[in-house]
Amino acid sequence: MDLQHYRDLLARFNRKRLLVVGDIYLDENVFGVVTGVSLEAPIPIFEVREKKHNTGAAGNAACNVAALGAKTYMVGVVGADTNADVVRREFAIRNVDTSGIVVNPAVATNTYGKLRAGGFNIPTQEILRTDTPTPVFISGETEEKVIANIRAYAAKVDAIVVGDQVSSTCTERVLAEVGACAKKHKLLTVGDSRKRAGAFKGFDIVVPNDREAGIAVGIDVVDKETLRAAGKALLKIVKNALITCGPDGITIFAENGEVTEVPISPCEVLDVTGAGDTVTAAVALTVLAGGSLHDAAVIGNAAAGVAVGQRGVVTVTRQEVDRALAGAGGPVKLKSLEELVRVVVGLKADGKKIVWTNGCFDILHAGHITYLLNAARHGDVLVVGLNSDESVRENKGPSRPVVREQDRALILSALECVSYLTIFGDKTTTKILEQLRPDVYAKGGDYTLDTIVQEERRVVESYGGKIAIIPAVEGKSTSAIIQKIATDK
C-alpha cells in the first residue's frame, strides 16, 4: 500500500464541497436503569440517566462528509417539532449547513428511539423501541421547496450525494432534478439506497450493501456468483457500483466491466449501524479528490472499520481514517490530543466522570492490568496517556521500549476498562491535564502526593480535580520480566 498516496488524497478532502440530499432521521438513545414497578400500573419505572442523539440516514452521510473535512450542505425534510430542533443542533455540532432543510408542519421529524436499561453490575439491554408514524413521500409545496434548494446549492458544490431510506424525500422528481443539476454543473453523483439503488439512473457511483444491491435488481444475493449477477445488473442502470460486503470488504463493478474485490482489514465489530453512510461519504470524497474506484474502496473500507468499532451511529474523522490506513493499533480508541479534547468535552456534557492516567505500559503484565482496572473504578471513562517510544528511551534507557508504541496502543485498546488512548512525548503531562481537565488523575502506588510532578498536581487541584494513588502490585514489573528472561537464558 502506498500510504503517502492515500494521505495525499485525504489531504484534499477539505477543499471539496458536497450537497447531501435525502431522508433525515433523528436517532435517540436513552440510557437508564429500572428502579422498580410503578404504583399506577404493572410497568417498570425507567430512571433516565443519559440521552444521546445522532442524525441518521442521509443525515449521517452528511455528518460523515463534514467529519472527513469537506464543506457540507444538507437538503431534506423535518417537521415543525422539538425533534427538528435537536436535528439542527446535532448538524450544527458536526459542521453541516442546514439552510437547505425544508420544514413540513404536517409531519413529524422521522425519529428512531431506543431505551436501554442496565449498567454497573447489570448488562445493558434494549427494553423498548420507539418510532414516529410511517413517513410518506413528499409532494406539493414541500417537494417544490426541496427541488428549488437542490438547484440553488448545485451551483456551488462539486458533488451530490443521495441517501435514500425509501421513506419521504427521494421522489422520482427529486432524483430527476439531482441528475439534471449534475449534468448542468458537471457534478459527481453518488447514491445509496436501502432498497432502490436501481432508481439512481445514470449516477456515477452507487454504494449499496450486497443485500440492497440484490433487492434493487430482483436477485437474492447469497454468494459470490449471485453478487456478481446483481452488480452487473446494476451497471445497466448506473455507471459504477461499489458493493459493500461486510467482513469481505468492497466489490467494485466498474463501467468498463472489470470486477475487483478489495478486502477490509480485520477489525473489532461492535455495531454496523450507519457504516454504509460512512463508506458512501468516503467514496464520494476520494473520487472527488482524484482517486480511482480502487482508492475509494480502500479508503471506504478503512472508514468502515473505524465506524463498526463503535456503538451506534457515529461520524469518522479524516485523522481516524489516516491511522486505520497506516495500520495503527486501536484505530477507534487511539486519538490525537485534539480529538481527545472534543471527546472529553462531550463526555463531560453527558455527566461522565473522566479518569486520566499515563505510563509506558511496556510488556503489559498483571500489575498493569490490576492498576488500570483499579484506576477505571474511580470514574466512568478511563483515558490513558501512552509514552511514545522516544520518551520511553529517555526515561528507561536505549534498550527500551521492548514493544513499540503502536503495538502497545493496540494491546491497551483491547482492554475493556480502557476507553480512550493518546500517545504523548513530553516529559510531563501538564499540558494534557490543562486541556483535558480530568476529574481524577490516577498515579501508581510508587508515588505520593509529594513525589508526583508538582506542576501536574497544581494543575489538577486548580480546577477542583482529584488525585488518586493506586497501590502497586508487589513483584510485578516490566523490569522484573526482562531480568527474568535475561537470567533464564
VEXMIKOL-428913 format. One record per residue (C-alpha): residue number from 0; x, y, z. Coordinates in pm, 1 decimal. Example, Ala and Ser with C-alpha at 12.3 -4.5 7.8 and 13.67 -1.06 7.14 Angstrom:
BEGIN
R   num         px         py         pz
R     0     1230.0     -450.0      780.0
R     1     1367.0     -106.0      714.0
//
This chain:
BEGIN
R   num         px         py         pz
R     0        0.0        0.0        0.0
R     1      124.3      346.2      -93.9
R     2       32.4      519.1      230.4
R     3      154.4      859.4      113.0
R     4      -75.6      837.9     -189.3
R     5     -376.5      783.4       35.8
R     6     -267.3     1059.3      270.0
R     7     -243.2     1296.5      -25.9
R     8     -599.9     1206.4     -118.9
R     9     -721.8     1258.8      238.4
R    10     -548.6     1598.1      249.1
R    11     -756.3     1713.5      -49.2
R    12    -1088.3     1635.9      118.6
R    13    -1109.7     1975.1      288.3
R    14    -1104.6     2154.2      -48.1
R    15    -1430.5     1988.8     -156.2
R    16    -1793.0     2096.8     -127.6
R    17    -2074.8     1844.5     -125.7
R    18    -2452.9     1859.0     -126.1
R    19    -2624.3     1571.4       52.2
R    20    -2988.4     1508.1      -38.5
R    21    -3219.2     1258.0      126.1
R    22    -3407.4     1132.1      426.0
R    23    -3319.2     1277.9      764.1
R    24    -3374.5     1074.5     1079.0
R    25    -3305.0     1150.1     1442.3
R    26    -3154.4      858.5     1632.5
R    27    -3230.2      896.8     2002.6
R    28    -3070.3      658.6     2251.5
R    29    -3187.8      680.5     2611.5
R    30    -2986.9      503.6     2881.2
R    31    -3103.0      434.3     3232.9
R    32    -3189.2      179.6     3499.2
R    33    -3510.3       10.9     3608.1
R    34    -3566.3      117.1     3967.6
R    35    -3893.7      -57.2     4047.1
R    36    -4252.4     -110.7     3944.1
R    37    -4497.9      174.1     3901.9
R    38    -4775.0      218.6     4159.6
R    39    -5017.0      324.3     3886.3
R    40    -4972.3       22.3     3657.5
R    41    -4775.8     -305.7     3640.2
R    42    -4495.2     -150.0     3437.7
R    43    -4127.8      -85.2     3517.8
R    44    -4005.4      256.7     3628.2
R    45    -3724.9      360.4     3393.0
R    46    -3492.9      616.2     3551.2
R    47    -3324.6      814.3     3272.0
R    48    -2950.7      865.0     3321.3
R    49    -2834.6      977.8     2977.4
R    50    -2960.6     1071.7     2630.6
R    51    -2758.9     1065.4     2309.3
R    52    -2868.7     1198.4     1971.4
R    53    -2733.1     1148.1     1621.5
R    54    -2861.6     1226.5     1276.1
R    55    -2933.2      912.1     1077.3
R    56    -2982.7      806.0      713.4
R    57    -2874.8     1080.5      469.6
R    58    -2813.4     1299.5      774.3
R    59    -2546.3     1056.3      889.6
R    60    -2385.3     1059.5      545.7
R    61    -2374.2     1441.3      562.8
R    62    -2213.6     1435.1      907.7
R    63    -1951.5     1188.4      786.8
R    64    -1873.0     1406.5      484.5
R    65    -1822.3     1701.4      720.1
R    66    -1613.6     1495.7      965.0
R    67    -1386.3     1395.4      676.5
R    68    -1319.2     1762.3      615.0
R    69    -1545.9     1883.0      331.4
R    70    -1788.0     2173.7      329.9
R    71    -2128.9     2007.9      355.9
R    72    -2481.1     2122.9      273.1
R    73    -2790.3     1922.5      369.2
R    74    -3122.3     1919.3      181.3
R    75    -3400.9     1715.3      334.9
R    76    -3725.5     1745.9      529.2
R    77    -3809.8     1773.1      900.3
R    78    -4128.8     1850.5     1089.1
R    79    -4213.5     2160.9     1287.0
R    80    -4140.7     1997.4     1621.7
R    81    -3888.7     1970.7     1903.9
R    82    -3702.3     1685.0     1737.9
R    83    -3636.5     1909.0     1437.1
R    84    -3457.6     2148.3     1672.4
R    85    -3248.6     1858.4     1803.2
R    86    -3163.1     1757.1     1443.9
R    87    -3044.9     2110.0     1362.3
R    88    -2839.3     2122.1     1680.9
R    89    -2669.4     1791.5     1600.8
R    90    -2595.2     1908.4     1246.8
R    91    -2450.4     2234.3     1380.3
R    92    -2222.4     2047.9     1620.9
R    93    -2093.7     1847.3     1324.3
R    94    -2046.7     2149.2     1093.3
R    95    -2323.4     2067.9      845.6
R    96    -2502.6     2362.4      680.6
R    97    -2877.9     2320.1      742.7
R    98    -3009.8     2619.6      548.8
R    99    -3136.5     2383.3      278.0
R   100    -3357.7     2179.8      512.9
R   101    -3730.2     2215.7      441.1
R   102    -3990.9     2220.7      718.3
R   103    -4318.0     2034.7      663.7
R   104    -4556.4     2116.7      952.8
R   105    -4786.0     1830.9      852.7
R   106    -4539.6     1557.2      951.4
R   107    -4328.2     1458.4     1248.1
R   108    -3949.4     1460.1     1220.1
R   109    -3850.5     1099.8     1145.2
R   110    -3722.6      960.6     1475.8
R   111    -3592.5      624.8     1593.5
R   112    -3572.5      580.4     1969.7
R   113    -3414.9      310.6     2183.2
R   114    -3435.8      272.6     2560.2
R   115    -3155.0       70.2     2715.8
R   116    -3159.3      -31.7     3081.3
R   117    -2878.4     -170.0     3294.7
R   118    -2520.9      -76.8     3367.9
R   119    -2278.6     -108.5     3658.4
R   120    -2309.8     -477.2     3757.9
R   121    -2603.3     -539.1     3520.5
R   122    -2554.5     -579.5     3143.4
R   123    -2735.9     -315.8     2938.5
R   124    -3034.5     -436.3     2741.7
R   125    -3267.7     -268.4     2496.6
R   126    -3614.7     -271.1     2653.9
R   127    -3818.2      -55.0     2417.8
R   128    -3802.0       76.4     2061.5
R   129    -3997.2      389.1     1963.8
R   130    -4075.4      526.5     1620.8
R   131    -4265.4      810.5     1455.9
R   132    -4555.1      742.0     1215.9
R   133    -4450.3      577.1      889.6
R   134    -4348.1      861.2      656.4
R   135    -4482.3      906.5      303.9
R   136    -4311.4     1057.4        1.9
R   137    -4319.1     1435.3      -15.2
R   138    -4535.5     1617.6     -266.8
R   139    -4676.7     1958.7     -344.7
R   140    -4513.2     2262.4     -185.1
R   141    -4264.4     2056.1       18.8
R   142    -4136.4     1874.8     -288.5
R   143    -4110.1     2204.2     -479.7
R   144    -3900.8     2357.9     -199.1
R   145    -3667.5     2057.8     -191.1
R   146    -3617.6     2077.7     -568.1
R   147    -3557.6     2453.5     -550.0
R   148    -3293.3     2403.2     -281.6
R   149    -3118.3     2133.8     -486.5
R   150    -3097.9     2376.0     -779.1
R   151    -2965.2     2655.3     -556.9
R   152    -2687.6     2450.9     -393.0
R   153    -2588.7     2252.9     -702.6
R   154    -2430.9     2567.3     -844.4
R   155    -2173.3     2584.2     -564.4
R   156    -2074.0     2223.3     -492.5
R   157    -1852.8     1957.3     -650.4
R   158    -2080.9     1658.3     -597.2
R   159    -2427.4     1547.7     -489.7
R   160    -2466.6     1251.7     -253.9
R   161    -2813.5     1097.7     -222.7
R   162    -2915.7      891.3       79.5
R   163    -3247.9      713.4       29.0
R   164    -3420.5      539.6      317.4
R   165    -3721.3      480.1       89.0
R   166    -3933.3      692.8      317.8
R   167    -4000.9     1050.8      211.2
R   168    -3750.0     1275.5       33.3
R   169    -3620.0     1090.9     -272.2
R   170    -3919.0     1107.7     -505.1
R   171    -3885.5     1047.4     -878.1
R   172    -3887.9     1423.2     -938.0
R   173    -3618.8     1483.1     -675.4
R   174    -3391.3     1215.8     -824.4
R   175    -3453.0     1353.4    -1173.2
R   176    -3356.3     1701.7    -1053.3
R   177    -3034.0     1568.7     -899.7
R   178    -2947.5     1415.4    -1235.6
R   179    -3034.4     1731.6    -1427.9
R   180    -2832.0     1955.8    -1193.9
R   181    -2536.0     1718.6    -1204.4
R   182    -2539.1     1725.2    -1584.2
R   183    -2570.8     2104.7    -1594.7
R   184    -2289.5     2173.0    -1344.9
R   185    -2076.4     1864.9    -1425.0
R   186    -2106.8     1721.0    -1075.3
R   187    -2017.2     1376.8     -942.6
R   188    -2326.5     1183.9     -828.4
R   189    -2307.6      914.9     -558.2
R   190    -2611.7      731.3     -422.2
R   191    -2703.9      479.9     -155.8
R   192    -3049.3      333.2     -103.5
R   193    -3194.5       78.5      132.3
R   194    -3399.4      -79.6     -148.4
R   195    -3387.7      137.0     -460.4
R   196    -3028.2      153.5     -581.3
R   197    -3178.0       83.4     -922.9
R   198    -3361.9      416.9     -909.0
R   199    -3036.0      612.9     -944.2
R   200    -3038.8      604.2    -1323.1
R   201    -2722.8      749.3    -1471.6
R   202    -2548.0      808.2    -1135.9
R   203    -2170.5      790.9    -1142.0
R   204    -2150.0      558.7     -840.1
R   205    -2390.0      369.5     -616.6
R   206    -2275.3      222.7     -284.3
R   207    -2530.9      -35.0     -162.5
R   208    -2454.0     -333.8       53.3
R   209    -2483.0     -680.5     -100.2
R   210    -2841.6     -732.8       15.5
R   211    -2951.8     -387.7     -103.2
R   212    -2788.4     -445.1     -441.9
R   213    -2982.3     -766.4     -482.5
R   214    -3313.2     -609.0     -383.6
R   215    -3258.9     -327.6     -635.3
R   216    -3237.6     -568.3     -929.6
R   217    -3450.1     -857.0     -804.8
R   218    -3168.2    -1100.1     -728.1
R   219    -3130.8    -1284.9     -398.4
R   220    -2762.8    -1235.0     -317.4
R   221    -2635.7    -1536.1     -123.4
R   222    -2286.6    -1595.4     -264.5
R   223    -2021.1    -1450.3     -494.5
R   224    -2195.9    -1573.9     -806.6
R   225    -2526.1    -1401.0     -726.5
R   226    -2335.2    -1092.2     -607.1
R   227    -2168.4    -1065.8     -947.9
R   228    -2502.9    -1107.2    -1120.0
R   229    -2650.3     -824.6     -910.1
R   230    -2350.2     -599.5     -967.3
R   231    -2357.3     -649.1    -1343.9
R   232    -2733.0     -584.7    -1348.6
R   233    -2676.9     -254.4    -1167.6
R   234    -2428.2     -148.9    -1435.8
R   235    -2716.1     -138.1    -1683.5
R   236    -2859.6      146.2    -1471.8
R   237    -2560.0      327.5    -1321.1
R   238    -2201.5      382.7    -1431.2
R   239    -2021.4      214.5    -1138.2
R   240    -2119.8       17.8     -829.0
R   241    -1916.0      -31.9     -511.8
R   242    -2098.4     -301.6     -319.0
R   243    -2011.2     -339.4       49.2
R   244    -1992.8     -699.4      167.9
R   245    -1937.2     -672.6      543.5
R   246    -1626.2     -867.1      652.4
R   247    -1545.0     -937.5      286.4
R   248    -1484.6     -569.3      213.8
R   249    -1599.5     -398.6     -106.2
R   250    -1650.3     -540.7     -454.3
R   251    -1607.8     -290.7     -737.7
R   252    -1817.8     -321.8    -1053.0
R   253    -1668.0      -70.1    -1294.3
R   254    -1829.8       66.2    -1609.3
R   255    -1556.0      -98.5    -1820.5
R   256    -1678.0     -438.0    -1697.8
R   257    -1395.8     -507.4    -1453.9
R   258    -1486.7     -664.9    -1118.3
R   259    -1241.5     -615.7     -830.9
R   260    -1261.2     -740.5     -473.2
R   261    -1098.7     -509.7     -217.9
R   262    -1068.3     -681.3      123.7
R   263    -1109.4     -499.8      454.0
R   264     -852.0     -531.5      731.1
R   265     -965.5     -740.8     1030.0
R   266    -1131.6     -522.3     1294.6
R   267    -1346.0     -545.1     1604.7
R   268    -1715.8     -514.3     1519.5
R   269    -1944.7     -368.7     1786.1
R   270    -2220.7     -214.3     1574.3
R   271    -2265.3     -188.1     1196.7
R   272    -2540.2       74.2     1219.6
R   273    -2467.0      363.4      984.0
R   274    -2142.0      217.6      849.1
R   275    -2280.5      228.4      494.8
R   276    -2328.0      605.5      524.6
R   277    -1964.2      635.8      631.0
R   278    -1849.2      438.2      326.2
R   279    -2065.4      647.8       93.5
R   280    -1909.4      968.8      227.1
R   281    -1555.4      832.2      197.5
R   282    -1610.3      701.8     -155.4
R   283    -1753.6     1032.4     -279.3
R   284    -1468.8     1236.5     -134.7
R   285    -1195.8     1000.8     -255.3
R   286    -1315.6     1013.0     -614.6
R   287    -1357.5     1392.0     -592.9
R   288    -1000.4     1416.0     -465.1
R   289     -875.8     1241.9     -780.2
R   290     -866.7      885.2     -653.2
R   291     -961.6      575.6     -850.9
R   292    -1250.0      344.6     -764.0
R   293     -993.1      112.8     -604.3
R   294     -863.1      402.9     -393.9
R   295    -1222.1      479.4     -293.3
R   296    -1277.1      118.4     -186.3
R   297     -955.4      113.4       20.1
R   298    -1040.5      437.9      198.9
R   299    -1405.6      332.5      231.4
R   300    -1300.4        6.2      395.5
R   301    -1072.1      191.4      636.8
R   302    -1351.4      432.8      732.9
R   303    -1597.6      145.3      779.0
R   304    -1351.5      -36.2     1005.5
R   305    -1343.1      266.1     1234.1
R   306    -1722.7      306.3     1229.3
R   307    -1812.7      -53.8     1316.9
R   308    -1576.0      -49.6     1613.4
R   309    -1804.7      198.5     1790.2
R   310    -2159.8      163.1     1918.4
R   311    -2446.6      341.3     1747.5
R   312    -2443.4      589.1     1461.1
R   313    -2104.7      764.5     1454.2
R   314    -1901.4     1001.0     1240.2
R   315    -1548.2      913.1     1136.8
R   316    -1277.0     1177.6     1109.3
R   317    -1004.1     1207.9      848.2
R   318     -742.0     1153.4     1120.3
R   319     -904.9      825.1     1223.2
R   320     -906.4      704.2      862.8
R   321     -539.8      801.1      830.3
R   322     -449.9      592.3     1134.7
R   323     -655.3      298.1     1010.2
R   324     -479.2      309.2      672.3
R   325     -142.3      321.7      845.8
R   326     -228.4       11.0     1043.1
R   327     -203.5      199.0     1371.0
R   328     -318.1       -9.1     1664.8
R   329     -653.1       71.0     1819.2
R   330     -788.0      299.6     1544.5
R   331    -1107.2      362.2     1740.8
R   332     -976.1      421.9     2091.1
R   333     -647.6      585.1     1990.2
R   334     -698.6      961.3     1946.0
R   335     -488.0     1266.0     1882.0
R   336     -493.8     1516.0     2168.9
R   337     -713.5     1747.1     1960.9
R   338     -966.5     1468.7     1901.1
R   339     -949.2     1363.2     2264.3
R   340    -1031.3     1713.0     2386.9
R   341    -1350.2     1712.5     2176.8
R   342    -1444.4     1366.1     2301.9
R   343    -1390.5     1459.1     2667.5
R   344    -1591.8     1780.5     2633.3
R   345    -1883.8     1576.0     2500.7
R   346    -1850.0     1312.7     2772.6
R   347    -1847.2     1576.4     3045.1
R   348    -2156.5     1736.5     2894.0
R   349    -2324.4     1396.7     2935.5
R   350    -2224.4     1393.6     3303.0
R   351    -1942.6     1140.2     3275.6
R   352    -1659.2     1134.2     3529.3
R   353    -1321.9     1126.8     3349.2
R   354    -1016.5      943.8     3486.4
R   355     -671.6     1009.4     3340.0
R   356     -359.4      803.8     3387.0
R   357      -39.9      759.9     3190.7
R   358      264.0      538.4     3158.6
R   359      487.9      329.9     2931.9
R   360      293.3        2.3     2964.2
R   361      582.9     -183.1     2801.7
R   362      530.8     -563.8     2803.5
R   363      180.0     -547.7     2950.9
R   364      157.1     -766.9     3262.0
R   365      -70.6     -848.5     3556.4
R   366       48.3     -543.8     3750.4
R   367      -53.7     -312.6     3465.0
R   368     -394.5     -479.3     3427.9
R   369     -467.1     -458.7     3800.3
R   370     -362.3      -94.3     3805.7
R   371     -582.2        0.3     3509.7
R   372     -883.7     -185.9     3648.7
R   373     -845.6       -2.9     3980.3
R   374     -798.1      332.7     3807.8
R   375    -1111.3      279.4     3598.6
R   376    -1319.2      229.6     3914.4
R   377    -1262.6      594.0     4007.1
R   378    -1488.3      719.3     3728.0
R   379    -1693.9      639.2     3419.7
R   380    -1432.4      680.5     3145.8
R   381    -1063.6      587.3     3167.1
R   382     -830.0      778.8     2934.8
R   383     -472.3      650.5     2910.1
R   384     -172.5      855.1     2801.9
R   385       89.8      629.1     2645.2
R   386      453.9      735.6     2641.1
R   387      595.6      748.7     2289.5
R   388      891.2      525.5     2200.0
R   389     1127.2      821.9     2216.9
R   390     1010.9      929.2     2561.5
R   391     1038.1      571.2     2689.5
R   392     1400.9      560.6     2572.3
R   393     1468.0      886.6     2754.2
R   394     1313.7      753.0     3075.4
R   395     1418.8      385.8     3067.0
R   396     1734.9      373.4     2855.2
R   397     1830.9      280.3     2496.8
R   398     1711.8      -81.2     2523.4
R   399     1353.3       23.8     2589.2
R   400     1077.2        2.4     2491.6
R   401     1065.7     -366.0     2411.6
R   402      728.6     -317.7     2241.9
R   403      683.3      -24.4     2001.1
R   404      418.5      240.3     2072.6
R   405      166.4      133.7     1807.1
R   406      173.0     -225.3     1932.7
R   407      140.5     -108.4     2293.8
R   408     -157.5      102.7     2187.6
R   409     -317.9     -195.4     2014.1
R   410     -279.3     -413.6     2323.1
R   411     -419.9     -147.4     2556.6
R   412     -711.2      -78.1     2322.5
R   413     -819.9     -440.9     2362.0
R   414     -883.8     -383.9     2735.0
R   415    -1248.1     -314.8     2812.3
R   416    -1156.7      -87.9     3104.4
R   417     -964.7      149.2     2873.1
R   418    -1198.7      389.0     2693.1
R   419     -951.3      609.9     2504.3
R   420     -578.1      637.5     2438.2
R   421     -340.5      906.3     2324.3
R   422       35.2      891.2     2262.5
R   423      248.2     1174.2     2403.0
R   424      618.2     1258.4     2408.2
R   425      653.4     1535.1     2666.8
R   426      836.7     1470.0     2993.0
R   427      523.9     1556.9     3192.3
R   428      151.6     1553.2     3118.6
R   429       99.0     1910.2     3242.4
R   430      -17.5     2044.2     2905.0
R   431     -252.2     1748.3     2854.4
R   432     -403.5     1790.8     3200.7
R   433     -460.9     2160.1     3129.8
R   434     -657.4     2075.9     2815.7
R   435     -847.3     1764.9     2929.6
R   436     -912.1     1871.0     3290.8
R   437     -992.2     1515.0     3406.8
R   438    -1197.9     1469.5     3722.0
R   439     -944.3     1220.1     3856.6
R   440     -572.1     1189.7     3788.6
R   441     -461.2      834.3     3877.8
R   442      -97.1      763.3     3970.9
R   443       79.6      442.8     4067.3
R   444      146.6      342.3     4427.1
R   445      517.8      414.2     4396.9
R   446      421.9      784.2     4410.1
R   447      278.2     1005.7     4682.8
R   448      115.6     1346.6     4655.4
R   449      452.0     1497.3     4743.4
R   450      660.1     1298.4     4493.1
R   451      445.8     1331.5     4179.9
R   452      532.7     1617.0     3943.2
R   453      414.3     1914.3     4148.6
R   454      319.6     2122.4     3844.1
R   455       80.9     1842.2     3742.4
R   456      -60.3     1842.3     4094.6
R   457     -115.0     2219.2     4087.3
R   458     -297.5     2198.2     3754.1
R   459     -535.4     1924.1     3872.2
R   460     -607.7     2090.7     4205.0
R   461     -655.9     2432.6     4039.6
R   462     -983.5     2324.5     3874.9
R   463    -1104.3     2102.5     4160.5
R   464     -981.5     1769.4     4026.1
R   465     -873.7     1481.4     4249.1
R   466     -553.4     1276.6     4252.7
R   467     -589.3      905.8     4325.2
R   468     -286.1      699.2     4426.9
R   469     -339.2      340.6     4309.6
R   470     -147.1       73.6     4505.7
R   471      106.8     -119.9     4300.2
R   472      108.3     -499.9     4276.6
R   473      422.2     -616.0     4454.4
R   474      671.5     -807.6     4241.7
R   475      500.3     -728.1     3910.4
R   476      702.3     -505.2     3678.5
R   477      835.6     -494.0     3324.2
R   478     1192.3     -464.6     3457.0
R   479     1146.5     -785.3     3656.5
R   480     1016.5     -969.4     3349.9
R   481     1312.3     -852.1     3141.3
R   482     1553.4     -951.9     3416.8
R   483     1397.9    -1299.6     3444.5
R   484     1422.1    -1353.2     3068.8
R   485     1789.3    -1249.8     3075.8
R   486     1861.3    -1472.3     3375.8
R   487     1689.0    -1778.2     3226.0
R   488     1893.2    -1766.9     2905.0
//
